[in-house]
Amino acid sequence: GRVYDNPEKFGLENVAQIDYSNGCYCFDYRVIWRELATGRLLTARDSGCSCPSPFEDYGSVESLAPFVLSEIEDEVLDERKNAWYDGDDPAPFLEKVRGLAMVFAVAQGTVRGGQ
């Protein structure tokens, strides 16, 4: 099984996703997963034509990268400023991942709630 298709088998849940492509026989996904046991956020990006399945090479939690909010924000802004960008609206995705990052920081005690 693959992380993308069966996140629960890996103790994960898909909590946010954006497609930077126009979806016309292709994909360019950035996905954020939450590790259920720890609340830790993990991420990966994969792209391709319609032939391969998204994230078919991601078969373990170890294949995912730690979530770093600033890196995701930079990536979204870089993608969005391309004149030919025709992917998902990044605003809802950014709002969601910023909220997830805050919840995780509060849970870890690195930020106080309401701050």
FIBA-690616 format. One record per residue: residue in three letters; x, y, z of N, C-alpha, C, CB in turn. Coordinates in steps of 0.02 Angstrom, whole numbers, padded with zeros to 5 digits, always signed. Glycine has a CB too. Example, Ala and Ser with C-alpha at 12.3 -4.5 7.8 and 13.67 -1.06 7.14 Angstrom:
! FIBA-690616
Ala+00660-00284+00390+00615-00225+00390+00660-00165+00390+00565-00224+00452Ser+00642-00112+00354+00684-00053+00357+00645+00002+00394+00704-00030+00286
This chain:
! FIBA-690616
Gly+00040-00060+00000+00000+00000+00000+00043+00063+00000-00046+00000+00059Arg+00012+00117-00021+00046+00181-00023+00016+00229+00027+00043+00211-00094Val+00056+00274+00051+00035+00323+00101-00024+00364+00075+00094+00369+00120Tyr-00021+00384+00013-00073+00428-00014-00141+00393-00017-00054+00452-00085Asp-00141+00330-00039-00204+00293-00048-00232+00267+00018-00193+00236-00095Asn-00189+00250+00065-00211+00218+00127-00175+00248+00188-00199+00143+00125Pro-00184+00313+00200-00146+00344+00254-00159+00312+00323-00163+00417+00258Glu-00220+00287+00333-00237+00257+00398-00194+00195+00412-00310+00238+00400Lys-00173+00159+00361-00130+00100+00370-00061+00120+00397-00122+00062+00304Phe-00044+00183+00390+00021+00209+00412+00014+00253+00474+00054+00249+00357Gly-00046+00253+00504-00059+00294+00563-00062+00368+00547-00005+00283+00614Leu-00084+00384+00485-00087+00453+00462-00158+00472+00441-00038+00465+00405Glu-00170+00537+00437-00230+00562+00403-00209+00620+00359-00285+00583+00454Asn-00240+00623+00300-00229+00678+00253-00268+00738+00279-00251+00658+00179Val-00233+00792+00295-00266+00850+00325-00267+00911+00279-00232+00868+00389Ala-00228+00912+00226-00229+00967+00178-00196+00945+00113-00193+01030+00208Gln-00222+00972+00058-00194+00955-00007-00208+01012-00056-00224+00889-00034Ile-00160+01025-00099-00169+01073-00153-00143+01041-00217-00132+01140-00138Asp-00177+01057-00272-00153+01035-00338-00131+01098-00375-00209+00997-00378Tyr-00066+01102-00388-00038+01160-00423-00051+01156-00499+00037+01165-00410Ser-00072+01097-00523-00083+01089-00595-00155+01109-00612-00069+01016-00618Asn-00170+01111-00676-00239+01125-00697-00280+01062-00698-00240+01159-00766Gly-00250+01005-00682-00286+00942-00678-00303+00910-00745-00349+00952-00641Cys-00277+00938-00799-00291+00912-00866-00241+00857-00883-00288+00970-00919Tyr-00258+00796-00867-00215+00738-00879-00148+00743-00843-00203+00729-00953Cys-00148+00777-00786-00086+00783-00747-00104+00799-00674-00040+00838-00777Phe-00054+00796-00632-00063+00815-00562+00002+00845-00537-00084+00755-00518Asp-00003+00887-00487+00054+00917-00452+00030+00933-00382+00081+00982-00489Tyr+00032+00881-00339+00003+00885-00272+00055+00900-00219-00032+00820-00256Arg+00036+00942-00172+00070+00950-00108+00019+00927-00057+00095+01026-00095Val+00038+00879-00016-00007+00851+00035+00025+00857+00104-00024+00776+00019Ile-00018+00871+00153+00003+00873+00222-00034+00817+00258-00012+00944+00256Trp+00003+00776+00294-00027+00723+00335-00013+00737+00408+00001+00653+00315Arg-00059+00714+00451-00048+00717+00524-00038+00645+00548-00107+00752+00561Glu+00015+00636+00587+00028+00571+00618-00019+00566+00678+00103+00562+00639Leu-00063+00516+00677-00116+00512+00728-00089+00504+00799-00162+00455+00712Ala-00036+00466+00807-00010+00452+00874+00023+00513+00906+00039+00395+00871Thr+00054+00555+00865+00094+00610+00893+00068+00680+00874+00165+00603+00869Gly+00025+00684+00823+00003+00749+00799+00053+00782+00753-00011+00794+00856Arg+00111+00750+00744+00164+00777+00701+00139+00784+00630+00226+00731+00703Leu+00159+00838+00597+00139+00851+00528+00196+00832+00480+00120+00925+00519Leu+00177+00798+00426+00224+00775+00376+00198+00796+00307+00233+00697+00379Thr+00243+00799+00259+00222+00823+00193+00262+00791+00137+00230+00899+00189Ala+00234+00795+00077+00269+00774+00017+00236+00807-00043+00267+00695+00010Arg+00274+00811-00097+00248+00838-00160+00264+00788-00215+00279+00908-00176Asp+00216+00778-00259+00226+00733-00315+00188+00760-00375+00203+00660-00297Ser+00216+00748-00434+00183+00771-00495+00194+00721-00551+00209+00840-00515Gly+00153+00726-00601+00161+00682-00659+00102+00687-00706+00169+00611-00636Cys+00104+00646-00757+00049+00643-00805-00005+00598-00776+00073+00617-00875Ser-00055+00584-00815-00111+00544-00789-00094+00469-00783-00171+00553-00832Cys-00037+00448-00809-00021+00376-00808-00002+00351-00738+00037+00362-00855Pro+00047+00381-00703+00063+00356-00637+00011+00379-00586+00133+00380-00615Ser+00006+00343-00531-00035+00365-00475+00005+00414-00433-00060+00304-00432Pro-00029+00463-00404+00007+00509-00361+00040+00472-00303-00040+00563-00334Phe+00102+00490-00288+00139+00464-00232+00149+00388-00234+00105+00483-00168Glu+00154+00360-00293+00161+00287-00296+00229+00264-00269+00153+00264-00368Asp+00278+00309-00263+00343+00290-00235+00347+00303-00160+00398+00328-00271Tyr+00292+00324-00130+00292+00340-00058+00256+00284-00021+00257+00409-00044Gly+00296+00238+00006+00267+00179+00038+00280+00174+00112+00293+00119+00005Ser+00303+00229+00143+00316+00227+00215+00314+00297+00244+00385+00193+00229Val+00305+00302+00308+00307+00367+00342+00375+00399+00332+00290+00359+00417Glu+00427+00358+00331+00495+00384+00323+00507+00417+00256+00545+00328+00332Ser+00465+00403+00207+00472+00434+00141+00445+00505+00139+00437+00392+00088Leu+00412+00526+00193+00383+00593+00198+00431+00640+00233+00316+00591+00234Ala+00425+00704+00218+00468+00755+00248+00433+00788+00307+00489+00808+00196Pro+00471+00813+00356+00441+00852+00409+00408+00915+00380+00493+00871+00463Phe+00352+00934+00407+00316+00994+00386+00350+01055+00415+00242+00991+00408Val+00367+01103+00371+00396+01167+00392+00353+01221+00359+00473+01174+00372Leu+00315+01258+00399+00267+01306+00372+00299+01355+00324+00234+01343+00429Ser+00355+01383+00342+00386+01435+00299+00404+01406+00230+00449+01463+00333Glu+00425+01344+00228+00442+01312+00163+00379+01303+00120+00476+01245+00174Ile+00324+01284+00151+00262+01275+00115+00236+01342+00090+00208+01240+00159Glu+00239+01393+00133+00217+01460+00113+00258+01486+00054+00222+01509+00172Asp+00323+01478+00057+00367+01499+00002+00350+01463-00063+00441+01488+00020Glu+00340+01397-00058+00323+01357-00117+00258+01382-00149+00318+01283-00099Val+00207+01392-00108+00142+01414-00133+00149+01482-00168+00090+01418-00076Leu+00185+01528-00136+00193+01594-00165+00233+01591-00230+00229+01641-00116Asp+00284+01549-00233+00323+01540-00295+00280+01512-00351+00383+01493-00282Glu+00239+01463-00336+00195+01433-00386+00144+01484-00410+00159+01371-00358Arg+00115+01520-00364+00061+01567-00379+00084+01625-00423+00031+01594-00315Lys+00148+01644-00417+00170+01702-00456+00187+01686-00529+00230+01733-00423Asn+00185+01622-00547+00193+01603-00617+00133+01627-00657+00202+01526-00625Ala+00146+01661-00711+00092+01689-00752+00044+01635-00778+00121+01728-00811Trp+00070+01575-00788+00029+01521-00815-00005+01479-00762+00072+01477-00858Tyr-00001+01499-00698-00030+01459-00644-00105+01450-00655-00017+01492-00576Asp-00127+01387-00653-00198+01372-00663-00220+01318-00615-00211+01351-00737Gly-00188+01316-00556-00204+01265-00507-00257+01288-00458-00142+01244-00470Asp-00262+01251-00402-00309+01268-00350-00295+01337-00321-00307+01215-00294Asp-00348+01369-00296-00340+01432-00261-00298+01418-00198-00410+01464-00242Pro-00241+01451-00191-00198+01435-00134-00222+01463-00066-00129+01461-00147Ala-00268+01512-00067-00288+01543-00004-00318+01494+00047-00338+01598-00018Pro-00366+01453+00028-00393+01405+00077-00341+01355+00102-00452+01367+00047Phe-00297+01333+00058-00244+01286+00077-00198+01319+00128-00204+01262+00016Leu-00176+01380+00114-00130+01415+00160-00164+01428+00227-00108+01482+00130Glu-00227+01447+00226-00263+01458+00289-00266+01394+00330-00335+01484+00275Lys-00279+01339+00296-00284+01275+00331-00216+01254+00360-00310+01221+00284Val-00162+01258+00321-00098+01235+00346-00071+01282+00401-00047+01231+00288Arg-00086+01345+00397-00066+01391+00452-00103+01373+00515-00081+01464+00433Gly-00166+01355+00510-00204+01333+00569-00177+01268+00597-00277+01325+00551Leu-00161+01221+00553-00132+01157+00576-00066+01169+00612-00122+01110+00517Ala-00024+01213+00584+00041+01228+00614+00031+01258+00684+00082+01276+00570Met-00018+01302+00692-00031+01333+00757-00055+01281+00807-00082+01390+00750Val-00101+01238+00787-00127+01186+00832-00070+01142+00855-00181+01144+00797Phe-00026+01122+00809+00030+01079+00827+00078+01115+00874+00067+01056+00763Ala+00092+01179+00861+00138+01217+00903+00108+01224+00974+00151+01287+00873Val+00044+01236+00979+00012+01242+01045+00016+01175+01081-00063+01264+01039Ala+00001+01120+01044+00004+01053+01075+00074+01035+01099-00020+01001+01025Gln+00125+01060+01064+00194+01046+01083+00219+01093+01137+00239+01051+01022Gly+00179+01145+01152+00200+01193+01203+00249+01245+01178+00230+01156+01260Thr+00258+01249+01111+00305+01298+01085+00272+01366+01075+00334+01274+01019Val+00206+01367+01074+00167+01430+01070+00108+01423+01117+00143+01444+00996Arg+00092+01477+01152+00035+01475+01197-00028+01489+01157+00043+01525+01254Gly-00082+01455+01174-00146+01466+01140-00167+01539+01145-00200+01421+01170Gly-00197+01564+01091-00221+01633+01090-00167+01684+01078-00254+01648+01154Gln-00106+01663+01068-00051+01710+01057-00041+01723+00984+00014+01684+01088
